Amino acid sequence: ANFAITTQHGAFAYGGMPAIMSKGTHEEKGKYLKDLFEKTYIADIVERHRMLNDKAVLEVLLDFISAAVGSLTNAAKLSKTFDGVKHVKIAPQTVSAYLDYFVDAFLVSKSYRYDIKGKRRMGSPWKCYFADVGLRNARLNFRRQEENRVMENIMYNELAAREYDIDVGSVEYNFKRAGKSQRAQLEVDFVANKGSKRYYIQSAPTVAEEEKRMRETNPLNRISDSFKKIVVVKDDMIPWHDENGVLYVAVTQFLLDEEAMDI
């Protein structure tokens, strides 16, 4: 595994860059990550694509996607955010190109939606994940370390390191309300594929309350195929299966033991 979540002042906050372990204080760790972001990643993108005049736009876009880690978005939505928050008009095509620069620089990755029942990948919307959560947190000055989003990002990185193809699952279902037929979509955090293997995986801070457990498993239980369904939780626990065969496993075990997905 890349690293285990220990505390908010460990890998959960500062990520897994090798030199981070040599930094003692929060201030030293934060400065190292911010300098790495600015002097390595951003400088490389600006120089490679000759974007000195657009550096400020790159910086704002990075702030937007840092805050939106683990959330579905697209270029059109981000373009509207520029207009609404910064009163700057940036075409969706330009936003899309800049995002591709971040991907090419191995700063972020995109995870696309996958229609599980229709068996097709959809181009939009998608999620962005950072190659290192410490860089993301430092970008936000450690103000927004939402456990659920950071944990989801760490899990994405671990699945990518294990060479899985990763999509965001979409489960569509029909229901009736007030006598009228309606359609809704539920989300599965990860559809992880490698060869003939597939796993449907939810990231959940806790399933201690039945209501929360049912909310996490609702999309999984609506998938009719026989591939493995997993809920990964932040709480320490002994792995167990529910009455529908869904596996519950602690995130530390998920990260440290590649065989945990097949318990």
N, C-alpha and C positions, 0 to 999 in steps of 0.2 A: 504494500500500500504506500501511497505517497506520504501520508502522515496520519496520525490518529487525532481526533478531537480530544483535547484534554480539558482546558478551561478557556474562558473568553480571553485570557491573557496569554494563551499558547497558540498552537497552530490555527485554532478557530479564528483568532484575531489577526495574526501576523503571517499566516501562510507557511509555505514550505521552501522558500528560497534558501539555498545552502548557507549563505553568509548571515542569515538572520540569527542563527544560533550563537554567533560571536558577539552579538549586540546585547548589552546588559539591560539598559533601561528602556521604558516605553518611548522616551524621546529619541534615543539612539535608533531603535527599531523603526520608528516612524520616519525619521530623516533618511535612513537607508532606503526604505521602500519608495519614498517620494522622489529621492534623487535617482533611483533606478528607473522609475516611471518616466521622469523628465529627461534624463540624460541618455537613456538607452532607447526606450520604446518611442517616445514622442519625437526625439531628435532624429531617430532612424527614419520614421515615417515622413517627417518634414523634409529631410534631405533627399530621400529616395524619390519622393513624388513632387519635389520642388514646390512646397506648399507654405513657404514662409509667410505669405500674406494671409493665408487661411488658418494659421496656427490657432488663433483664438476660437475659431469655429470648431476645430478638432477638440480643443480643451472642453468646450461646452458639451459637445456630443459625448465625450467620455464621462462627464458628470451625469448626463442623462442616463446612459446605459449602466453606469455604476449603481445608480439608485434603483434601476429597474431589473437588476439581476433576478432571474427566475420568473419574470413576468412576460407574458406574450406581448409582442409589439411588432411594428413594421416601419418601413421607411416613411410612409405617409403619416403615420401617427407621430413619429419623431419630428417630421417637418412641421406639423401643427404645433408641437411643443415648443419648437424654436420661435414660431410666430407668437404663441400665446405667452410664453415666459420671458423671452428675450426681445420680442418685437423685431425679430430678424427673419427675413424670408429666405429659406433654403429649400431648393427643389428636392422632392423625394429621391430623384435620380442621383443628386449630389450626395445626399445622406447615405444612400445605398453604396455609392462608390467609396465614401470615407469609411464606412463599416467594413467593407472588403479590405481596405488598407490595414485596419486593426486585426482582421483575421490573418492576412498575409504576414503580419509582424508577430504572429503567435501570441498576441495579447488577449484576444477573445476567440470564442468559438460560437457558432450558431447551431441551434437544435431546431429542426423543422417539425411541423405538425404532421402526424400520420393518422389517417382515418383507419382505425383498426378493423371495423366491419367492412368498409369499402376497399381495404387493402391498397391504399394509395397515399403517397406523400403529397402534402399540399405546400405550395410555395410561401404562403403567408397566412397568418402571422408566424413569428418564430420567437425563440428565446435566445438571449446572449448569456454566456457564462465566461468568467475570467479564467485565464490559465493559472492564476494564483490569487487566492482570496485575500491575501495580505495586500497585494497591489490595489485591489478593489476597495478594501477598507481604508487604506491610506489615502486613496483618491477622495474619499468622503471625510477625511480627517477623523476616522474612527467614530463618527457620529451615529452611523446607522449600521450596526452589526446584528441585524435581525437573524436570530438563530436559524429560523426555518430556511431563509434564502441562502445563508452562508453554508449551511449543511447540504442543501440541494446542490450548490455549486461544487462543493468538495466531492460529493458522490458522483457528479457528472465527470469531474476530472479523473476520478478513480476508474470509472467505467471506460473512459477514453484511453487511459493508460493500459487497460487490459485489452485494448484493441476491439472494443465493441462499437458498432454503428449505433448511434443514439438518436432517437426521435422523441417528440412529445406526443403521447397518445391522445387521440380524440375518440370518445365513445358516444355515439348518437343513439338516442332512444325516444320513443313516442309515449305520450301519456295524455290523459283526458283531464281537463279542468273546466268546471261549470258546463259539462256536456260537450265541450269542444276539444277536438284532437289538437295536441300541441307537440312540438319537437324541442328537445333540449340536448345539450352536449356536456359531457363530463370529461375531466382531464386526468390522464395518467402521466405522472411526472416523467417517467422514462420507459421507452420501449427499446430494449437493448438487444441487438442482434449480432451474432457471430456464427457464420456457417449455418448449420441446422439448428442452432440454439437460439431461443428467444426468451426474454424475461420481461414481465411487466412489473415495474417497481414504483412504489410510492415512498416519498420522503415525509416523515411525520415527526414533529417534536415529541409527541406523546400519544398513546392510545389508552391511557389509564381510565378515561371515561368512555362509557359505551357509546355515547353519542358521537364522540370524536372518532372512535374506531369504525363505526358504521359509515361515517362520512368518508373516511379514507378508503374503505373497502367497497363502497358503492360502485365506483367505476370498474373495479376489478371483477366484481361479481356479475357484471353485465357483459363480460367478455366470454364468448362461448367456446373458444378453443381450449386446448389442454396444456398450453405452455405455463411455466411456473409464474406464480403471482406472489409478490413479496411486499411487505411493508417494513421499511427500515426506520427505527425510532431512535431518538437521542437517549432515552432512558436505558440504563443497564438492565438486561433481562436475559433469562435463559430462552433460547429459541423455542418457539412453539407454533403449532398449526391450529387454525380454527376449524369449525365444522365444514367450511367450504374449501379447505385445503390451502388457504392463504398462509404463507410463512411470515412470522414476525421475528425480527432479529435486530439486535442493538447495532448502532452505527459503528461502534468501535470494532465489533466482530466482522461486520460487513467490509470494513476497510482493511483490516489486518489479515483476514482469512479468505482467500479467493474461493475456497470450497463452501463458504457459508451460504452462497446462493443456491446450493444444491442440497441443503440439509433436508 
